[in-house]
Amino acid sequence: MLLPCQNDPEATAQVSPAIDLLRNLDSKHPDVLKTHGLEPADYHSKLVFRSAVESIRGTYIASSLTQRQGLVATVLETMKQTSLITEYQLQGSAQRFDFQVMLTSQPKEMVAVEVKGGEGNSINISERPLWANEFILWCHLDGAIVNQPSHGAAAIIFNRVENEMVKRGKHVDVVVFKDARCNTPLRPCPKYQNKPVASALGVAPDIFLMPRSIPTEDNPEPKSHDLETTQLPAKILAVHGVSPKDFGEHIWQVTIALVKNGKGRTLRETKVYHKGDMVEWRKPRR
């Protein structure tokens, strides 16, 4: 399993009944609609229900984007104040990444950070700038509880990032998962059992270290990054109060290999390791 946290089963069990209730209010509880000035006959036929859902979803997405960027900015500002980084800047809409981070000025070491939601649906519209020593995809799990956190991680690692690297040639060095509900009653965290959270920033994120280069025919299985070949991941853990001896609890390493099948077709094989053990293996489809 890519992420160890699990949603509260009592909460997730209530999602389907809630959907059924809202979808069928016109037939099951027309009096509730009438109390609020709504005509049950118009609820579906005139798209009242659907329009309300889409309006709420649009408002949520817009506010979530601002909130996610704000959370990352808070982390970066704390890193700056504690001298873990030199400077950072939120980019304008013209740029296809969200934050420019200067690790050091002499020598100049730069990181580009792209902020996404829990499944990174729009990663394809981001770009790695030429000056970036590291390109990080920062994902916030802050949405619905229908799926477990590991579902979103798998969708990003095995589908979106993998495709971006192999098909589009965009090198993503690191994927960061910051779970807004981690270590809450809704989503207890095994990493923090009987341990106090050491930072006002909350629990530390899970960090997936991707391959050091894009897999090619000449280098079909590049090594994955570690905390020596990347700089920002260790700083992210440090600012969240994680001791270096506990870094391994939050680190996952990903390998992507190009393999040939019996017909000479090139396929992908992806493995994820945690503390030296393989925890996920996506075998190539023959």
PASEBA-1860 file (N, C-alpha, C; in nm, 3 decimals):
! residues 286
1> MLLPCQND> 0.084/-0.119/0.000/0.000/0.000/0.000/0.088/0.125/0.000 ~ 0.056/0.221/-0.087/0.142/0.338/-0.102/0.137/0.431/0.017 ~ 0.020/0.454/0.073/0.007/0.539/0.191/-0.064/0.460/0.300 ~ -0.016/0.467/0.423/-0.070/0.381/0.529/-0.201/0.429/0.591 ~ -0.235/0.556/0.576/-0.355/0.609/0.641/-0.482/0.552/0.578 ~ -0.584/0.531/0.662/-0.712/0.480/0.616/-0.824/0.569/0.670 ~ -0.922/0.597/0.586/-1.036/0.677/0.630/-1.118/0.600/0.734 ~ -1.184/0.675/0.821/-1.273/0.616/0.919/-1.385/0.541/0.847
9> PEATAQVS> -1.395/0.409/0.864/-1.495/0.332/0.788/-1.638/0.374/0.819 ~ -1.664/0.422/0.941/-1.800/0.466/0.975/-1.838/0.590/0.894 ~ -1.740/0.676/0.866/-1.767/0.796/0.786/-1.786/0.760/0.639 ~ -1.697/0.676/0.585/-1.708/0.642/0.443/-1.835/0.564/0.414 ~ -1.885/0.489/0.512/-2.008/0.411/0.492/-2.130/0.502/0.475 ~ -2.118/0.627/0.517/-2.231/0.718/0.507/-2.235/0.796/0.376 ~ -2.130/0.783/0.294/-2.123/0.861/0.170/-2.232/0.819/0.072 ~ -2.243/0.689/0.046/-2.344/0.641/-0.051/-2.486/0.675/-0.008
17> PAIDLLRN> -2.524/0.656/0.120/-2.658/0.699/0.160/-2.682/0.848/0.143 ~ -2.577/0.928/0.167/-2.591/1.072/0.149/-2.617/1.106/0.002 ~ -2.546/1.039/-0.088/-2.567/1.061/-0.231/-2.710/1.023/-0.270 ~ -2.753/0.908/-0.221/-2.889/0.862/-0.252/-2.993/0.960/-0.201 ~ -2.973/1.013/-0.080/-3.068/1.108/-0.023/-3.078/1.234/-0.106 ~ -2.962/1.292/-0.141/-2.962/1.417/-0.217/-3.018/1.398/-0.357 ~ -2.984/1.286/-0.418/-3.028/1.261/-0.556/-3.179/1.237/-0.564 ~ -3.236/1.186/-0.456/-3.378/1.148/-0.461/-3.465/1.228/-0.365
25> LDSKHPDV> -3.422/1.347/-0.332/-3.502/1.432/-0.244/-3.641/1.461/-0.301 ~ -3.649/1.474/-0.432/-3.778/1.509/-0.493/-3.883/1.401/-0.474 ~ -3.839/1.275/-0.473/-3.935/1.166/-0.457/-3.949/1.120/-0.313 ~ -3.839/1.126/-0.236/-3.842/1.075/-0.099/-3.887/1.181/0.002 ~ -3.847/1.305/-0.019/-3.879/1.411/0.077/-3.918/1.540/0.003 ~ -4.024/1.536/-0.077/-4.063/1.657/-0.151/-4.100/1.772/-0.057 ~ -4.146/1.739/0.066/-4.182/1.843/0.161/-4.062/1.929/0.200 ~ -3.942/1.866/0.205/-3.819/1.941/0.237/-3.791/2.043/0.127
33> LKTHGLEP> -3.807/2.004/0.002/-3.785/2.096/-0.109/-3.886/2.211/-0.105 ~ -4.011/2.177/-0.082/-4.115/2.281/-0.080/-4.091/2.381/0.033 ~ -4.040/2.331/0.147/-4.011/2.420/0.260/-3.908/2.526/0.223 ~ -3.821/2.492/0.128/-3.717/2.586/0.084/-3.752/2.654/-0.048 ~ -3.878/2.649/-0.085/-3.923/2.720/-0.204/-3.887/2.653/-0.334 ~ -3.861/2.522/-0.331/-3.824/2.448/-0.452/-3.940/2.361/-0.497 ~ -3.955/2.349/-0.628/-4.059/2.264/-0.685/-4.002/2.125/-0.710 ~ -4.054/2.021/-0.644/-4.003/1.884/-0.666/-4.002/1.844/-0.813
41> ADYHSKLV> -4.101/1.890/-0.890/-4.108/1.852/-1.032/-3.994/1.911/-1.113 ~ -3.936/2.021/-1.063/-3.826/2.086/-1.136/-3.688/2.036/-1.092 ~ -3.684/1.957/-0.986/-3.557/1.918/-0.922/-3.461/1.855/-1.021 ~ -3.510/1.763/-1.102/-3.427/1.698/-1.204/-3.462/1.746/-1.344 ~ -3.590/1.760/-1.372/-3.632/1.791/-1.509/-3.579/1.925/-1.558 ~ -3.568/2.022/-1.468/-3.515/2.154/-1.506/-3.374/2.178/-1.452 ~ -3.307/2.067/-1.417/-3.164/2.069/-1.381/-3.132/2.151/-1.256 ~ -3.227/2.163/-1.165/-3.201/2.238/-1.042/-3.095/2.166/-0.958
49> FRSAVESI> -3.112/2.035/-0.939/-3.017/1.958/-0.858/-2.877/1.960/-0.921 ~ -2.870/1.929/-1.050/-2.740/1.923/-1.118/-2.670/2.059/-1.115 ~ -2.744/2.166/-1.140/-2.684/2.299/-1.141/-2.631/2.337/-1.004 ~ -2.704/2.299/-0.899/-2.659/2.329/-0.764/-2.530/2.253/-0.732 ~ -2.525/2.126/-0.772/-2.405/2.046/-0.747/-2.284/2.104/-0.820 ~ -2.303/2.141/-0.947/-2.191/2.195/-1.025/-2.146/2.330/-0.970 ~ -2.238/2.411/-0.922/-2.201/2.540/-0.864/-2.120/2.521/-0.737 ~ -2.165/2.428/-0.651/-2.091/2.400/-0.527/-1.953/2.345/-0.559
57> RGTYIASS> -1.946/2.254/-0.656/-1.818/2.195/-0.693/-1.723/2.302/-0.747 ~ -1.773/2.390/-0.831/-1.688/2.496/-0.887/-1.633/2.587/-0.779 ~ -1.719/2.623/-0.683/-1.675/2.708/-0.572/-1.571/2.637/-0.488 ~ -1.593/2.508/-0.464/-1.499/2.430/-0.384/-1.363/2.420/-0.451 ~ -1.364/2.392/-0.581/-1.237/2.378/-0.653/-1.158/2.508/-0.650 ~ -1.226/2.620/-0.673/-1.157/2.750/-0.674/-1.098/2.782/-0.537 ~ -1.176/2.758/-0.431/-1.125/2.788/-0.297/-1.016/2.691/-0.256 ~ -1.027/2.565/-0.300/-0.926/2.465/-0.266/-0.792/2.500/-0.327
65> LTQRQGLV> -0.794/2.548/-0.453/-0.669/2.585/-0.520/-0.598/2.694/-0.443 ~ -0.674/2.798/-0.405/-0.614/2.906/-0.327/-0.563/2.856/-0.194 ~ -0.640/2.769/-0.129/-0.601/2.715/0.001/-0.474/2.632/-0.011 ~ -0.466/2.547/-0.114/-0.347/2.463/-0.132/-0.223/2.548/-0.151 ~ -0.232/2.649/-0.236/-0.117/2.736/-0.257/-0.080/2.808/-0.128 ~ -0.181/2.847/-0.051/-0.155/2.914/0.076/-0.083/2.823/0.174 ~ -0.121/2.696/0.178/-0.055/2.602/0.268/0.090/2.580/0.230 ~ 0.116/2.567/0.100/0.254/2.550/0.055/0.335/2.676/0.084
73> ATVLETMK> 0.273/2.792/0.061/0.341/2.919/0.091/0.377/2.928/0.239 ~ 0.289/2.881/0.326/0.318/2.883/0.470/0.438/2.794/0.502 ~ 0.444/2.677/0.440/0.558/2.588/0.461/0.687/2.654/0.412 ~ 0.683/2.712/0.292/0.802/2.775/0.235/0.845/2.897/0.318 ~ 0.749/2.974/0.367/0.783/3.090/0.449/0.850/3.045/0.579 ~ 0.801/2.939/0.638/0.863/2.885/0.760/1.004/2.836/0.730 ~ 1.024/2.776/0.612/1.157/2.729/0.573/1.251/2.847/0.554 ~ 1.198/2.954/0.498/1.280/3.074/0.478/1.319/3.136/0.613
81> QTSLITEY> 1.222/3.145/0.705/1.248/3.206/0.836/1.347/3.124/0.918 ~ 1.353/2.996/0.893/1.446/2.909/0.966/1.573/2.879/0.885 ~ 1.592/2.956/0.775/1.714/2.948/0.693/1.734/2.813/0.625 ~ 1.625/2.739/0.602/1.636/2.615/0.526/1.640/2.643/0.377 ~ 1.580/2.754/0.335/1.590/2.799/0.196/1.626/2.947/0.198 ~ 1.669/2.998/0.084/1.707/3.139/0.075/1.589/3.228/0.042 ~ 1.507/3.186/-0.055/1.394/3.269/-0.100/1.293/3.182/-0.174 ~ 1.171/3.233/-0.188/1.070/3.167/-0.270/0.978/3.274/-0.327
89> QLQGSAQR> 0.906/3.238/-0.433/0.816/3.333/-0.497/0.700/3.260/-0.561 ~ 0.577/3.305/-0.533/0.459/3.252/-0.600/0.453/3.309/-0.740 ~ 0.437/3.223/-0.838/0.438/3.265/-0.978/0.300/3.311/-1.023 ~ 0.296/3.390/-1.127/0.170/3.435/-1.185/0.109/3.329/-1.274 ~ -0.011/3.356/-1.322/-0.084/3.259/-1.404/-0.016/3.231/-1.538 ~ 0.075/3.318/-1.579/0.145/3.297/-1.707/0.244/3.181/-1.699 ~ 0.288/3.147/-1.577/0.384/3.038/-1.559/0.310/2.906/-1.542 ~ 0.374/2.798/-1.583/0.310/2.666/-1.574/0.366/2.586/-1.457
97> FDFQVMLT> 0.397/2.658/-1.350/0.430/2.599/-1.221/0.396/2.707/-1.118 ~ 0.388/2.670/-0.991/0.333/2.763/-0.891/0.437/2.838/-0.809 ~ 0.546/2.773/-0.771/0.645/2.837/-0.686/0.786/2.820/-0.741 ~ 0.862/2.927/-0.731/1.005/2.924/-0.760/1.077/2.933/-0.625 ~ 1.161/2.837/-0.598/1.229/2.830/-0.468/1.380/2.835/-0.490 ~ 1.447/2.925/-0.420/1.593/2.932/-0.424/1.647/2.864/-0.298 ~ 1.714/2.752/-0.318/1.773/2.681/-0.205/1.895/2.756/-0.152 ~ 1.985/2.787/-0.243/2.105/2.864/-0.209/2.134/2.961/-0.323
105> SQPKEMVA> 2.199/3.071/-0.289/2.235/3.170/-0.391/2.376/3.148/-0.445 ~ 2.465/3.094/-0.363/2.602/3.067/-0.404/2.642/2.926/-0.360 ~ 2.638/2.829/-0.449/2.593/2.836/-0.589/2.441/2.846/-0.596 ~ 2.391/2.889/-0.709/2.247/2.908/-0.726/2.181/2.773/-0.750 ~ 2.099/2.730/-0.655/2.025/2.604/-0.665/1.877/2.637/-0.660 ~ 1.804/2.597/-0.766/1.664/2.637/-0.780/1.572/2.515/-0.789 ~ 1.451/2.532/-0.734/1.349/2.427/-0.738/1.219/2.489/-0.789 ~ 1.149/2.419/-0.876/1.015/2.459/-0.920/0.915/2.365/-0.855
113> VEVKGGEG> 0.808/2.424/-0.799/0.705/2.345/-0.730/0.571/2.369/-0.797 ~ 0.504/2.262/-0.835/0.371/2.268/-0.892/0.273/2.209/-0.791 ~ 0.166/2.283/-0.758/0.070/2.241/-0.655/-0.055/2.184/-0.722 ~ -0.095/2.065/-0.677/-0.213/1.999/-0.734/-0.301/1.944/-0.622 ~ -0.416/1.889/-0.662/-0.505/1.824/-0.569/-0.461/1.681/-0.544 ~ -0.548/1.605/-0.480/-0.511/1.472/-0.435/-0.488/1.369/-0.543 ~ -0.531/1.396/-0.666/-0.506/1.301/-0.774/-0.434/1.366/-0.891 ~ -0.390/1.489/-0.876/-0.306/1.554/-0.977/-0.362/1.552/-1.117
121> NSINISER> -0.493/1.577/-1.130/-0.559/1.560/-1.260/-0.499/1.646/-1.371 ~ -0.450/1.765/-1.338/-0.404/1.858/-1.442/-0.253/1.871/-1.448 ~ -0.182/1.766/-1.408/-0.037/1.773/-1.413/0.014/1.795/-1.555 ~ -0.065/1.753/-1.655/-0.019/1.765/-1.794/-0.007/1.910/-1.840 ~ -0.070/2.005/-1.767/-0.057/2.145/-1.810/0.058/2.216/-1.738 ~ 0.130/2.145/-1.653/0.247/2.203/-1.589/0.371/2.179/-1.676 ~ 0.474/2.259/-1.652/0.599/2.241/-1.725/0.717/2.260/-1.631 ~ 0.821/2.184/-1.654/0.945/2.198/-1.578/1.029/2.306/-1.644
129> PLWANEFI> 1.059/2.416/-1.571/1.142/2.521/-1.632/1.287/2.473/-1.651 ~ 1.354/2.530/-1.749/1.489/2.487/-1.782/1.587/2.509/-1.669 ~ 1.562/2.611/-1.585/1.657/2.645/-1.479/1.644/2.557/-1.355 ~ 1.542/2.472/-1.348/1.513/2.398/-1.225/1.612/2.285/-1.202 ~ 1.677/2.287/-1.087/1.758/2.173/-1.045/1.671/2.057/-0.998 ~ 1.554/2.092/-0.944/1.456/1.992/-0.902/1.317/2.040/-0.942 ~ 1.233/1.945/-0.984/1.094/1.976/-1.015/1.007/1.890/-0.926 ~ 0.923/1.956/-0.843/0.845/1.886/-0.743/0.696/1.905/-0.768
137> LWCHLDGA> 0.623/1.796/-0.766/0.478/1.798/-0.774/0.425/1.783/-0.631 ~ 0.359/1.888/-0.581/0.309/1.889/-0.443/0.159/1.870/-0.446 ~ 0.111/1.758/-0.392/-0.030/1.722/-0.399/-0.094/1.727/-0.261 ~ -0.210/1.790/-0.254/-0.285/1.799/-0.128/-0.405/1.706/-0.133 ~ -0.411/1.615/-0.037/-0.527/1.529/-0.021/-0.623/1.601/0.073 ~ -0.722/1.668/0.017/-0.812/1.747/0.099/-0.956/1.737/0.051 ~ -0.984/1.637/-0.029/-1.116/1.629/-0.090/-1.204/1.522/-0.028 ~ -1.278/1.451/-0.112/-1.375/1.354/-0.066/-1.308/1.233/-0.001
145> IVNQPSHG> -1.386/1.161/0.080/-1.333/1.043/0.149/-1.383/0.914/0.086 ~ -1.438/0.924/-0.035/-1.486/0.803/-0.102/-1.371/0.706/-0.124 ~ -1.254/0.758/-0.165/-1.137/0.674/-0.189/-1.036/0.690/-0.076 ~ -0.958/0.587/-0.053/-0.852/0.593/0.046/-0.737/0.678/-0.008 ~ -0.654/0.738/0.080/-0.541/0.820/0.033/-0.452/0.746/-0.067 ~ -0.434/0.617/-0.047/-0.347/0.540/-0.136/-0.399/0.540/-0.280 ~ -0.530/0.555/-0.297/-0.589/0.558/-0.432/-0.536/0.679/-0.509 ~ -0.536/0.795/-0.444/-0.486/0.915/-0.510/-0.338/0.906/-0.540
153> AAAIIFNR> -0.261/0.850/-0.447/-0.117/0.834/-0.470/-0.091/0.743/-0.588 ~ -0.165/0.633/-0.597/-0.146/0.540/-0.709/-0.183/0.605/-0.841 ~ -0.292/0.683/-0.842/-0.334/0.749/-0.965/-0.227/0.843/-1.017 ~ -0.160/0.914/-0.927/-0.057/1.009/-0.969/0.070/0.937/-1.011 ~ 0.118/0.846/-0.927/0.246/0.780/-0.955/0.238/0.692/-1.079 ~ 0.137/0.604/-1.083/0.132/0.502/-1.187/0.067/0.549/-1.316 ~ -0.004/0.657/-1.311/-0.069/0.706/-1.432/-0.012/0.840/-1.476 ~ -0.036/0.942/-1.398/-0.006/1.078/-1.443/0.144/1.106/-1.451
161> VENEMVKR> 0.217/1.086/-1.343/0.360/1.118/-1.346/0.435/1.024/-1.439 ~ 0.401/0.897/-1.433/0.465/0.800/-1.520/0.446/0.837/-1.667 ~ 0.324/0.874/-1.704/0.298/0.914/-1.842/0.373/1.041/-1.879 ~ 0.377/1.138/-1.787/0.447/1.262/-1.815/0.595/1.237/-1.842 ~ 0.654/1.147/-1.766/0.797/1.121/-1.781/0.827/1.041/-1.908 ~ 0.755/0.932/-1.927/0.787/0.841/-2.037/0.735/0.892/-2.170 ~ 0.610/0.941/-2.172/0.550/0.981/-2.299/0.585/1.124/-2.339 ~ 0.590/1.216/-2.240/0.611/1.357/-2.272/0.752/1.405/-2.243
169> GKHVDVVV> 0.832/1.323/-2.176/0.969/1.362/-2.148/0.982/1.470/-2.044 ~ 0.883/1.483/-1.955/0.890/1.582/-1.847/0.943/1.512/-1.722 ~ 1.056/1.557/-1.673/1.116/1.490/-1.558/1.061/1.548/-1.428 ~ 0.992/1.465/-1.351/0.945/1.499/-1.217/1.037/1.429/-1.118 ~ 1.106/1.506/-1.035/1.201/1.447/-0.940/1.134/1.393/-0.815 ~ 1.032/1.466/-0.769/0.972/1.434/-0.638/0.822/1.458/-0.644 ~ 0.746/1.370/-0.579/0.603/1.391/-0.558/0.579/1.397/-0.407 ~ 0.519/1.507/-0.361/0.491/1.527/-0.219/0.341/1.514/-0.197
177> FKDARCNT> 0.301/1.433/-0.098/0.161/1.420/-0.060/0.142/1.478/0.079 ~ 0.067/1.585/0.088/0.034/1.646/0.216/-0.113/1.620/0.243 ~ -0.142/1.539/0.343/-0.278/1.496/0.373/-0.337/1.589/0.478 ~ -0.435/1.669/0.438/-0.495/1.767/0.530/-0.564/1.700/0.648 ~ -0.607/1.576/0.632/-0.680/1.509/0.740/-0.597/1.400/0.808 ~ -0.470/1.392/0.774/-0.383/1.291/0.836/-0.372/1.315/0.986 ~ -0.379/1.207/1.063/-0.367/1.210/1.209/-0.485/1.280/1.276 ~ -0.601/1.274/1.211/-0.726/1.323/1.270/-0.814/1.201/1.298
185> PLRPCPKY> -0.923/1.218/1.374/-1.013/1.104/1.398/-1.065/1.042/1.268 ~ -1.078/1.124/1.162/-1.125/1.071/1.034/-1.020/0.983/0.969 ~ -0.892/1.015/0.988/-0.785/0.944/0.918/-0.664/0.929/1.009 ~ -0.666/0.835/1.104/-0.552/0.815/1.194/-0.426/0.780/1.116 ~ -0.311/0.824/1.167/-0.184/0.801/1.096/-0.095/0.707/1.175 ~ -0.061/0.591/1.118/0.027/0.496/1.188/0.163/0.555/1.222 ~ 0.209/0.651/1.142/0.343/0.708/1.168/0.346/0.791/1.296 ~ 0.229/0.838/1.341/0.224/0.926/1.458/0.159/0.861/1.579
193> QNKPVASA> 0.148/0.729/1.579/0.090/0.662/1.695/0.173/0.691/1.820 ~ 0.108/0.747/1.920/0.173/0.779/2.048/0.287/0.878/2.034 ~ 0.290/0.951/1.922/0.393/1.053/1.903/0.326/1.189/1.886 ~ 0.375/1.290/1.955/0.317/1.424/1.935/0.363/1.483/1.803 ~ 0.279/1.565/1.742/0.318/1.637/1.621/0.415/1.748/1.663 ~ 0.531/1.751/1.599/0.641/1.837/1.646/0.642/1.976/1.584 ~ 0.545/2.007/1.497/0.549/2.135/1.428/0.409/2.194/1.417 ~ 0.402/2.326/1.421/0.273/2.394/1.401/0.221/2.373/1.259
201> LGVAPDIF> 0.306/2.328/1.169/0.264/2.299/1.032/0.184/2.170/1.022 ~ 0.177/2.096/1.132/0.103/1.971/1.131/0.191/1.853/1.097 ~ 0.128/1.744/1.056/0.203/1.623/1.026/0.287/1.642/0.900 ~ 0.396/1.571/0.893/0.484/1.580/0.777/0.423/1.506/0.659 ~ 0.450/1.551/0.538/0.396/1.483/0.419/0.470/1.353/0.390 ~ 0.412/1.274/0.302/0.482/1.158/0.246/0.550/1.204/0.118 ~ 0.673/1.160/0.099/0.754/1.208/-0.012/0.798/1.090/-0.099 ~ 0.760/1.097/-0.227/0.796/0.993/-0.323/0.911/1.043/-0.409
209> LMPRSIPT> 1.024/0.976/-0.401/1.142/1.012/-0.479/1.138/0.935/-0.610 ~ 1.131/1.008/-0.719/1.115/0.950/-0.851/1.252/0.917/-0.912 ~ 1.256/0.855/-1.031/1.383/0.826/-1.095/1.467/0.952/-1.119 ~ 1.599/0.935/-1.116/1.691/1.048/-1.131/1.690/1.103/-1.274 ~ 1.645/1.024/-1.367/1.635/1.070/-1.506/1.519/0.998/-1.572 ~ 1.484/1.043/-1.691/1.373/0.982/-1.765/1.420/0.849/-1.824 ~ 1.343/0.741/-1.806/1.383/0.614/-1.866/1.391/0.623/-2.018 ~ 1.499/0.569/-2.075/1.519/0.568/-2.220/1.569/0.430/-2.260
217> EDNPEPKS> 1.578/0.406/-2.390/1.631/0.277/-2.436/1.777/0.261/-2.394 ~ 1.852/0.373/-2.390/1.992/0.365/-2.347/2.005/0.348/-2.196 ~ 1.908/0.398/-2.122/1.908/0.386/-1.976/1.767/0.347/-1.932 ~ 1.731/0.220/-1.951/1.592/0.179/-1.934/1.543/0.176/-1.789 ~ 1.633/0.174/-1.691/1.591/0.168/-1.552/1.682/0.256/-1.465 ~ 1.668/0.387/-1.477/1.751/0.476/-1.396/1.722/0.459/-1.247 ~ 1.823/0.484/-1.166/1.806/0.475/-1.021/1.709/0.582/-0.972 ~ 1.640/0.553/-0.865/1.553/0.653/-0.805/1.637/0.750/-0.722
225> HDLETTQL> 1.582/0.868/-0.703/1.648/0.967/-0.619/1.657/0.917/-0.475 ~ 1.749/0.977/-0.400/1.754/0.960/-0.255/1.771/1.098/-0.193 ~ 1.791/1.104/-0.065/1.801/1.234/0.002/1.936/1.300/-0.019 ~ 2.025/1.234/-0.091/2.152/1.294/-0.128/2.145/1.358/-0.266 ~ 2.061/1.302/-0.355/2.053/1.354/-0.491/1.943/1.459/-0.506 ~ 1.864/1.479/-0.403/1.767/1.589/-0.398/1.789/1.666/-0.269 ~ 1.750/1.794/-0.269/1.774/1.876/-0.150/1.647/1.917/-0.076 ~ 1.542/1.953/-0.150/1.425/2.006/-0.083/1.350/1.903/0.003
233> PAKILAVH> 1.341/1.775/-0.036/1.266/1.680/0.047/1.311/1.675/0.193 ~ 1.440/1.665/0.217/1.488/1.660/0.356/1.454/1.787/0.431 ~ 1.458/1.901/0.362/1.424/2.029/0.426/1.275/2.035/0.460 ~ 1.192/1.976/0.374/1.048/1.972/0.402/1.021/1.891/0.528 ~ 1.087/1.777/0.540/1.068/1.695/0.659/1.121/1.766/0.783 ~ 1.236/1.831/0.769/1.296/1.900/0.884/1.206/2.011/0.935 ~ 1.146/2.089/0.845/1.063/2.200/0.888/0.933/2.150/0.954 ~ 0.896/2.026/0.929/0.780/1.966/0.994/0.820/1.897/1.125
241> GVSPKDFG> 0.943/1.916/1.168/0.986/1.864/1.296/1.025/1.718/1.297 ~ 1.049/1.659/1.181/1.088/1.518/1.175/1.238/1.506/1.199 ~ 1.276/1.417/1.289/1.417/1.392/1.316/1.478/1.316/1.199 ~ 1.605/1.344/1.163/1.668/1.270/1.053/1.659/1.119/1.067 ~ 1.661/1.068/1.190/1.652/0.922/1.208/1.515/0.868/1.168 ~ 1.415/0.957/1.161/1.279/0.916/1.124/1.242/0.954/0.982 ~ 1.336/1.010/0.906/1.305/1.049/0.768/1.249/0.932/0.688 ~ 1.305/0.813/0.711/1.266/0.696/0.633/1.119/0.661/0.645
249> EHIWQVTI> 1.054/0.701/0.755/0.911/0.674/0.771/0.828/0.747/0.665 ~ 0.879/0.857/0.616/0.804/0.943/0.525/0.853/0.935/0.380 ~ 0.955/0.855/0.355/1.018/0.850/0.222/0.980/0.721/0.148 ~ 0.946/0.738/0.021/0.915/0.627/-0.069/0.998/0.647/-0.195 ~ 1.053/0.539/-0.247/1.135/0.549/-0.369/1.068/0.474/-0.483 ~ 1.065/0.538/-0.599/0.994/0.485/-0.715/1.094/0.457/-0.828 ~ 1.084/0.340/-0.886/1.162/0.308/-1.006/1.067/0.284/-1.121 ~ 1.106/0.332/-1.238/1.031/0.309/-1.362/1.125/0.247/-1.462
257> ALVKNGKG> 1.090/0.130/-1.512/1.176/0.059/-1.607/1.103/0.037/-1.738 ~ 1.177/0.048/-1.848/1.126/0.012/-1.980/1.170/-0.130/-2.009 ~ 1.074/-0.216/-2.037/1.106/-0.357/-2.064/1.043/-0.396/-2.197 ~ 1.101/-0.495/-2.261/1.050/-0.546/-2.389/0.969/-0.673/-2.365 ~ 0.856/-0.683/-2.433/0.782/-0.808/-2.427/0.828/-0.900/-2.539 ~ 0.766/-1.016/-2.551/0.811/-1.113/-2.650/0.793/-1.067/-2.793 ~ 0.711/-0.964/-2.814/0.686/-0.914/-2.949/0.770/-0.789/-2.979 ~ 0.863/-0.757/-2.890/0.949/-0.642/-2.912/0.887/-0.508/-2.875
265> RTLRETKV> 0.772/-0.512/-2.814/0.704/-0.389/-2.773/0.762/-0.339/-2.640 ~ 0.782/-0.209/-2.628/0.835/-0.151/-2.506/0.722/-0.122/-2.408 ~ 0.736/-0.176/-2.287/0.636/-0.160/-2.182/0.701/-0.098/-2.059 ~ 0.615/-0.056/-1.966/0.665/0.006/-1.843/0.642/-0.084/-1.722 ~ 0.738/-0.083/-1.633/0.727/-0.158/-1.508/0.765/-0.062/-1.394 ~ 0.675/-0.045/-1.299/0.697/0.052/-1.191/0.694/-0.018/-1.056 ~ 0.793/0.014/-0.973/0.800/-0.042/-0.839/0.816/0.072/-0.738 ~ 0.756/0.052/-0.620/0.766/0.150/-0.513/0.822/0.081/-0.389
273> YHKGDMVE> 0.923/0.143/-0.328/0.989/0.087/-0.211/0.973/0.180/-0.091 ~ 0.955/0.118/0.025/0.947/0.194/0.150/1.034/0.125/0.254 ~ 1.133/0.196/0.305/1.228/0.142/0.401/1.292/0.012/0.351 ~ 1.322/0.011/0.222/1.391/-0.102/0.161/1.302/-0.214/0.112 ~ 1.174/-0.211/0.145/1.082/-0.317/0.103/0.996/-0.270/-0.013 ~ 0.974/-0.357/-0.111/0.887/-0.324/-0.222/0.741/-0.334/-0.174 ~ 0.669/-0.224/-0.184/0.530/-0.221/-0.134/0.429/-0.217/-0.247 ~ 0.474/-0.192/-0.368/0.383/-0.188/-0.484/0.462/-0.222/-0.608
281> WRKPRR> 0.402/-0.304/-0.694/0.469/-0.345/-0.819/0.363/-0.348/-0.929 ~ 0.375/-0.257/-1.020/0.287/-0.254/-1.137/0.360/-0.322/-1.253 ~ 0.322/-0.445/-1.277/0.388/-0.522/-1.382/0.343/-0.473/-1.520 ~ 0.428/-0.486/-1.620/0.388/-0.441/-1.755/0.275/-0.527/-1.809 ~ 0.185/-0.460/-1.882/0.075/-0.531/-1.945/0.126/-0.594/-2.073 ~ 0.114/-0.724/-2.080/0.171/-0.796/-2.194/0.087/-0.779/-2.320
END
